[in-house]
Amino acid sequence: MVDLKSILAEKISEKTGIDKSLLYGLIEVPPDKALGDYSLPCFRLSPVFKKNPAQISMDLKNRFTLPDDIVRKIEVKGPYFNMFLDGNEVTKLVIRDIVEKDFSDIGEEGKDKIVVIDYSSPNIAKPFGIGHLRSTVIGNSLKNIFKFLGYNVIGINHLGDWGTQFGKLITAFKKWGSEEGLKDEPVKYLYNLYVKFHREAENNPGLEDEAREWFSKLERGDKEARELWKKFCDLSLKEFKRIYDRLGVDFEYYLGESFYSSMIDETIEKIKESGITEISEGALIVPLEDMPPALLKKSDGSTLYLTRDIAAAIYRHSRFNFDLMLYVVGSPQSLHFKQMFSVLKKMGMDWVKNCHHVAFGHIRFENESMSTRKGNIILLEDVLDRVVELAKSIIQEKNPDIKDKERVAEAVGIGAVIFNDLKSSRIKDVIFDWNEILNFNGETGVYLQYTHARISSLLRKFNERYGSIEYNSSINFGEELFSIAFKLKDFEPVVLKSSEEFEPSLIARYLLDLAGEYNSFYNRYRIITDDYGVSLSRILVSLCVKNVLKSGLELLGVAAIEEM
Ligand code: ARG
């Protein structure tokens, strides 16, 4: 994309002999537009020229002959060398670049690089709660972002399909469950059995022993235990996939925890060989600095989530030889990942430096608790249904004749939930507010979708009146489209930054700013007027805004809508 800072650094470098990359690092966008579009603070040049900064900025000004091709005015304010750009020329540069751009493929950045993303990873036989939504949505967006940058991306769903809870579930199913019960809503049914198990076990500790026995049977490959477990997995997956379809999410691999159960002994051997383990009260542990020890094997011989994660990391490294691996998991698991990374590091697995825990905060509904144990979990599907219903009634009101109402409502509703999740930096808690989620004028998905649809409709109108939209170099954009163009040019740098910080919210914020800039133009000026030249310049900028909005929304996993 057009890099104005680089163009300016080049110009100043030519005129002064100062190193371009030094200048590039110094040029900034001033906090106030009245101070210029770009500014070069000259403090750091002082040692180079052995002069005071104010003198240097004055000298710089004297070397510039104006007007230049893109600089319209220069003002010196003490040590600051402030540049004002020619709006028409810059808009031209930016628009020419974007109009011709194919956003499906900008990626040199990730060429020949492999990134593994572990995301969503819900637990079998537990409803897909709103809590797993964040991992799903953030992980999916990161996947889109890295793909966009040309990476080879491998998405893995690390399903929670192993562990002692399956012993409990089998026990409960055998005691109180039936095939019949699994017919309608199997996951809810299994989950209720699981809740019942915990309730009953409070007065009947024998149940825990039975559960342990069933899990150990499962681990040994007992036929009955295996069959029940497999059934629970299949039923749950079917339900999860229904949700993934609605969210537009998919995975290269479903490799749940059970997949690693056969590698556990070998992994534990490997860890032992590296000489970092100890036995403590019958359990196998790795003592760690500044944190509690990593527990690899309990005294009863059962292994843990952590052990399976260590096995998984080693397996993934040997299979995929990744350059980067991301675990998109809530911040309550920070210690877990710290321990896991420390163990791998102690084992001499140097590549662990490329593994990152991409943590995030909770979703908060007022007055509604979200624990699975207590049995009052908020089901994601219920939330999605309710949002889509709400979207439908709003659309009905605003545009009763719209075709494809169901499809649009689904895209708006789902988009609203996804965007709400991505609009703030991920580590913050997300507030789910029914009054805000579909606000057409708020910081919402529907606001962006609506802006996109509005431009689509303008494009159709332009087309009817003036024919196809063609860029040519003699178009005059004037000054008033400049602030939109100035935003447009930031799209790719923002995407790049979001990949470096694993932060889709940067794109979400950017799109809100861009739409805000465009809509304030739209509210002041007409796009299609009786003047062909004026209309063409405005529609071209609109088209570029549309293309960037569409690409950006798709990176977030939100559908761009043509008509609504
Ligand atoms: N199933 C886990 C949970 O729901 C998340 C797994 C995340 N991935 C991992 N490799 N630990 O808490």
Boltz pocket constraint, residues with backbone or C-beta under 6 A from the ligand:
constraints:
  - pocket:
      binder: B
      contacts: [[A, 118], [A, 120], [A, 121], [A, 122], [A, 123], [A, 158], [A, 159], [A, 160], [A, 309], [A, 327], [A, 328], [A, 329]]
      max_distance: 6.0
